[in-house]
Amino acid sequence: MAFVTKKGNKYYPVIYDKVTKKKKWGKGFTNKKLAQKERVKMEYDYQEGNLVISENPSKFSYIFEIWKESTAKELYRSNESYQTSVRNISNHCMPLWGNKSIDKITTQDIQTFFSFIKRKDGKDMAQPTKKKIMGSLNSIFEVAINMHAISKNPCDGVVLASPRTITEHETWTPDQILYFLNLPEVRNSCFYTPLVILATTGTRRGETLALQWKGYDGKVLNFTHSLDNYANLTEMKTVGSKRTVLLMQLTIDVIEKQKKKQIEIHKMLGESTVIKPWDYICTDDFNKVILPNRITRFFKKTIERNNKNNSTQLPVIPLKNLRHSFATNAVNEAANLKALSKVLGHSSTRTTETFYVNDISSAESNVIKSLESRIESDDKKNQNIG
């Protein structure tokens, strides 16, 4: 027996063996007619003995593959989030449960899994990452329910600890941010502009690198997309991520200099320039778009070199913690919670409060202005000293 079924936004041809009660799923199509044609082909191959139903449709690995091609692509708005989710399940869950029948995976199995899960370097897995894996697993088991492989979701009843608040040692103060940005190897690099934007707006890496000139008016930046490591523009992480952010004067000055630099590079390279000055804001010394992994590597190596060669030591933090630093410093300046949440692009103030806030009182521009006054005063001191 053969039929076509819909999962997510795709149609899948399926061959069902009544004797073995096993199914063979074909690839997914967005067009139902194409799926029907593939069903006819699969049915013919099956009758001729050219198609063998050997895969056990109740295996976790089988359900995972179906989930990847259907639900996951609908669940995650950005390609980067999708890839991260698939990678997490592939690296941490497949080695344990890949060949296991999905109806044999219990709530206790999942609870134990989260109790002992580690990163590749052997360190404890961060709670936000555990929460993301939990979300993916829950969705995979829901697919299994829809396919009648199980009757109940084993994720129900699993308890995860709440994400902890970002602590001071994981962030930089305004003085430390300015020190880093004023390092010669940072100031003279193609990464200076995106690093300034990251540090002074609290935006995410992919959002910053996806910025285009059409979204800049001299005062604000419009964040509408994210950039993945394949130079693809993808959807933002959440609906609230699409936003307009007011800029500090320091950031405006840096962006204006970047525009002049791009024009000079364009004139020098001529029409061979891959990215023209009116496209992306953050580009390298050849006007090519900067991929997220490049700026992450630069950030990490620059901190290492500074701490090895200079007396002023910087706390070792990942690039994403520039965003946390911005939020923490805004909290310390008594920024308005709702305004800060909007600037950060959080889906709700609850996210902001969970990670950064205990008690905030005090308007969207104030989030920027309060930090700007602190940073600019420190920047002027540094210029006078220099």
C-alpha positions in Angstrom: 0.0 0.0 0.0 1.3 3.5 -0.9 0.0 6.9 0.1 1.1 10.5 0.6 1.0 12.2 4.0 1.8 15.8 5.0 4.2 16.7 7.7 4.9 20.4 8.4 4.9 22.2 5.0 5.9 19.1 3.0 4.3 16.0 1.4 5.9 12.6 1.8 5.3 9.5 -0.3 5.1 6.4 2.0 5.1 2.7 1.2 3.5 0.4 3.8 4.1 -3.3 4.0 1.0 -5.0 5.6 2.9 -8.1 6.4 5.9 -6.6 8.3 3.9 -3.5 9.2 6.9 -1.4 8.2 7.0 1.8 6.3 9.4 3.3 3.8 9.3 7.1 3.6 10.3 9.0 0.5 11.8 12.5 0.4 9.6 15.5 1.1 8.0 17.8 -1.5 6.4 21.2 -1.1 4.2 20.3 -4.0 1.6 17.5 -3.5 1.6 16.5 -7.2 5.3 15.9 -7.2 4.9 13.8 -4.0 2.2 11.8 -5.8 4.5 11.2 -8.8 7.2 10.0 -6.4 4.7 7.7 -4.7 3.9 6.0 -8.0 7.6 5.5 -8.7 8.2 4.1 -5.3 5.3 1.8 -5.5 6.5 0.4 -8.9 10.0 -0.1 -7.6 8.6 -1.9 -4.5 6.5 -4.2 -6.6 9.5 -4.9 -8.9 11.6 -5.7 -5.9 13.9 -2.7 -6.3 12.8 -1.0 -3.1 13.3 -2.8 0.2 11.6 -1.7 3.4 14.4 -2.4 5.8 14.5 0.7 8.0 12.7 0.4 11.3 10.2 3.3 11.4 10.1 3.1 15.2 13.8 3.8 15.7 14.8 7.2 17.1 17.1 7.7 14.2 14.3 7.3 11.7 12.0 9.7 13.5 14.8 12.1 13.8 15.3 12.1 10.0 11.6 12.8 9.4 11.7 15.6 12.0 14.7 17.2 10.3 13.0 17.3 7.0 9.6 18.5 8.2 8.9 19.9 11.6 12.4 21.3 12.4 12.5 23.6 9.4 9.2 25.1 10.5 10.1 25.2 14.1 13.4 27.2 13.7 13.1 30.6 12.0 16.8 31.0 11.2 19.0 28.5 9.3 21.7 28.9 12.0 19.2 27.9 14.8 18.1 24.9 12.7 21.7 23.7 12.1 22.5 24.2 15.8 19.5 22.1 16.8 20.3 19.3 14.4 23.9 19.3 15.5 23.0 19.1 19.2 20.7 16.1 18.6 23.3 14.4 16.3 26.2 14.9 18.7 24.5 14.2 22.1 21.3 12.1 21.5 22.0 9.9 18.4 25.0 8.1 20.0 22.7 7.1 22.9 19.4 6.4 21.2 20.0 6.3 17.5 19.4 2.5 17.2 16.9 2.3 20.0 13.2 1.9 19.4 11.6 5.3 20.3 8.9 3.7 22.4 11.6 2.3 24.7 13.0 5.7 25.6 11.5 6.7 29.0 11.1 9.9 31.0 13.8 8.6 33.3 16.2 8.1 30.4 15.8 11.7 29.4 16.1 13.0 32.9 19.3 11.0 33.4 20.6 12.2 30.0 20.3 15.9 31.1 21.9 15.1 34.5 25.1 13.9 32.9 25.3 15.6 29.5 28.7 17.4 28.9 30.2 19.6 26.3 32.9 18.4 24.0 35.6 19.8 26.2 34.2 17.9 29.2 32.7 20.9 30.9 29.1 21.0 32.2 26.5 21.9 29.5 25.0 25.3 30.0 21.4 25.4 31.1 20.2 27.5 28.1 21.7 24.8 25.8 20.0 22.1 27.7 16.8 23.9 27.3 17.3 24.1 23.5 18.0 20.4 23.3 14.9 19.7 25.4 12.8 21.7 23.0 14.1 19.7 20.1 13.6 16.4 21.8 10.1 17.3 22.8 9.3 18.2 19.1 10.8 14.9 17.9 8.7 12.9 20.2 5.6 14.8 19.1 6.4 13.7 15.6 6.6 10.2 16.8 3.1 10.5 18.4 1.7 11.8 15.1 3.2 8.8 13.3 1.6 6.5 15.9 5.1 5.2 17.0 4.3 6.2 20.6 1.3 7.3 22.6 2.8 9.6 25.1 5.7 12.1 25.1 8.4 11.0 27.5 9.6 14.6 27.8 6.6 15.2 29.9 7.7 15.2 33.5 11.4 16.0 32.8 12.7 18.8 35.0 15.4 21.2 34.0 17.0 23.8 36.3 16.2 27.4 35.5 18.9 29.3 33.6 21.1 31.2 36.0 21.6 35.0 35.9 24.7 36.2 34.0 27.4 37.0 36.6 29.9 39.9 36.6 33.0 37.7 35.8 31.3 36.7 32.6 30.9 40.3 31.3 33.1 43.3 30.7 32.8 46.8 32.3 32.6 49.9 30.0 36.3 50.5 30.8 37.3 47.0 29.7 35.2 47.3 26.5 36.9 50.6 25.6 40.3 49.1 26.4 39.6 46.3 24.0 38.2 48.5 21.2 41.2 50.8 21.5 43.8 48.0 21.0 45.7 48.8 17.8 45.0 45.4 16.3 41.3 45.9 16.9 41.1 49.5 15.7 43.1 48.8 12.5 41.2 45.6 11.7 38.1 45.1 9.5 36.4 43.7 12.6 36.4 47.1 14.4 33.0 48.3 13.0 31.0 45.2 13.9 32.7 44.9 17.3 31.8 48.5 18.1 28.2 47.8 17.0 28.0 44.6 19.1 29.4 46.4 22.2 27.2 49.4 22.0 23.9 48.0 20.9 23.8 44.6 22.5 22.9 42.9 19.3 23.7 39.3 18.3 26.6 38.4 16.0 24.6 37.3 13.0 22.2 40.3 13.2 25.2 42.7 13.2 26.9 41.1 10.2 23.6 41.1 8.2 23.2 44.9 8.6 22.8 46.8 5.3 23.1 50.4 4.4 19.5 50.7 3.5 18.7 50.1 7.2 20.8 52.9 8.5 19.7 56.6 8.5 22.4 58.3 10.5 20.8 57.8 13.8 19.4 54.3 14.0 20.0 50.8 12.7 17.2 48.5 11.5 17.8 44.8 12.3 15.8 42.7 9.9 17.8 39.5 9.2 20.7 37.4 10.4 23.7 36.1 8.5 24.9 32.5 8.8 28.3 31.0 8.2 27.5 30.3 4.6 26.8 34.0 3.9 23.1 33.4 3.7 20.6 35.9 5.0 18.2 34.1 7.4 15.2 34.9 9.5 15.8 36.4 12.9 15.8 34.3 16.1 12.5 35.6 17.3 9.7 37.9 16.1 10.9 40.5 18.5 14.4 40.4 17.1 13.3 42.6 14.2 13.8 46.0 15.7 15.2 49.5 15.3 18.0 50.5 17.7 19.1 54.1 18.6 22.8 54.6 18.2 25.4 56.2 20.4 27.4 59.0 18.7 30.6 56.9 19.0 28.8 54.1 16.9 27.6 56.6 14.3 31.1 58.0 13.9 32.5 54.5 13.3 29.8 53.6 10.8 30.4 56.8 8.9 34.1 56.1 8.7 33.3 52.6 7.5 31.2 54.0 4.6 34.2 56.1 3.5 36.5 53.2 3.8 34.2 51.0 1.6 34.1 53.6 -1.1 37.9 53.9 -1.1 38.3 50.1 -1.4 35.6 50.0 -4.1 37.5 52.6 -6.1 40.8 50.8 -5.6 39.4 47.3 -6.6 37.0 48.6 -9.2 34.1 46.6 -10.4 35.7 43.4 -9.1 34.6 44.3 -5.6 32.3 41.5 -4.4 30.2 43.6 -2.0 29.5 47.1 -3.2 29.4 50.0 -0.7 25.6 50.2 -0.7 25.1 46.6 0.5 26.5 45.3 3.8 27.8 47.7 6.5 30.3 45.2 8.0 32.8 44.1 5.4 36.5 43.2 5.3 39.4 44.8 3.6 38.2 43.5 0.2 34.6 44.7 0.8 33.5 41.0 1.3 30.9 40.2 3.8 32.3 39.0 7.2 31.2 35.5 8.2 30.2 35.0 11.9 33.0 32.4 12.6 35.7 34.9 11.4 34.9 37.6 13.9 34.5 35.0 16.7 38.0 33.6 16.1 39.5 37.1 15.9 37.8 38.1 19.2 39.1 35.0 21.0 42.7 35.3 19.7 42.9 39.0 20.4 42.0 38.4 24.1 44.6 35.6 24.3 47.3 37.8 22.7 46.5 40.8 25.0 46.6 38.7 28.2 49.9 37.2 27.1 51.7 40.4 26.1 50.1 43.2 28.1 49.9 44.0 31.8 46.2 45.0 31.5 44.3 41.7 31.6 40.9 41.1 30.2 38.4 38.5 31.5 38.2 35.7 28.9 34.7 35.7 27.6 33.1 34.5 24.4 32.0 37.0 21.8 28.3 36.6 22.7 29.1 38.0 26.1 29.6 41.4 24.6 25.8 41.3 24.4 25.6 40.2 28.0 28.0 43.0 28.9 25.8 45.6 27.3 22.7 44.3 29.1 24.5 44.1 32.5 26.0 47.6 32.2 22.5 48.9 31.2 21.1 47.3 34.3 23.8 48.9 36.4 22.8 52.2 35.0 19.2 51.6 36.1 17.8 51.2 32.6 14.1 50.6 32.0 13.4 46.9 31.8 10.8 47.1 28.9 13.1 49.4 26.9 16.1 47.2 27.5 14.2 44.1 26.4 13.2 45.9 23.2 16.8 47.0 22.5 18.0 43.5 23.0 15.3 42.0 20.8 14.0 39.6 23.5 10.6 38.1 22.8 9.5 39.2 26.3 10.7 41.1 29.3 10.8 37.8 31.2 13.8 36.7 29.2 15.6 39.9 30.1 14.7 39.6 33.7 15.8 35.9 33.9 19.3 36.6 32.8 20.1 40.1 34.0 17.7 41.7 36.3 16.8 41.7 40.0 15.1 45.1 40.4 15.0 47.9 37.8 13.3 51.2 38.0 13.8 54.3 35.8 12.9 55.1 28.7 14.1 53.3 25.5 16.6 56.1 24.6 17.7 56.2 28.3 19.1 52.7 27.8 21.5 54.1 25.2 22.0 57.5 26.7 23.0 56.3 30.1 25.6 54.0 28.7 26.7 56.5 26.2 27.5 59.2 28.8 29.6 56.6 30.7 31.4 55.3 27.6 32.1 58.7 26.0 33.4 60.2 29.2 35.8 57.2 29.6 36.7 57.5 25.9 37.7 61.2 26.2 39.9 60.3 29.2 41.7 57.7 27.1 42.2 60.2 24.3 43.6 62.8 26.7 46.0 60.3 28.1 47.0 59.2 24.7 
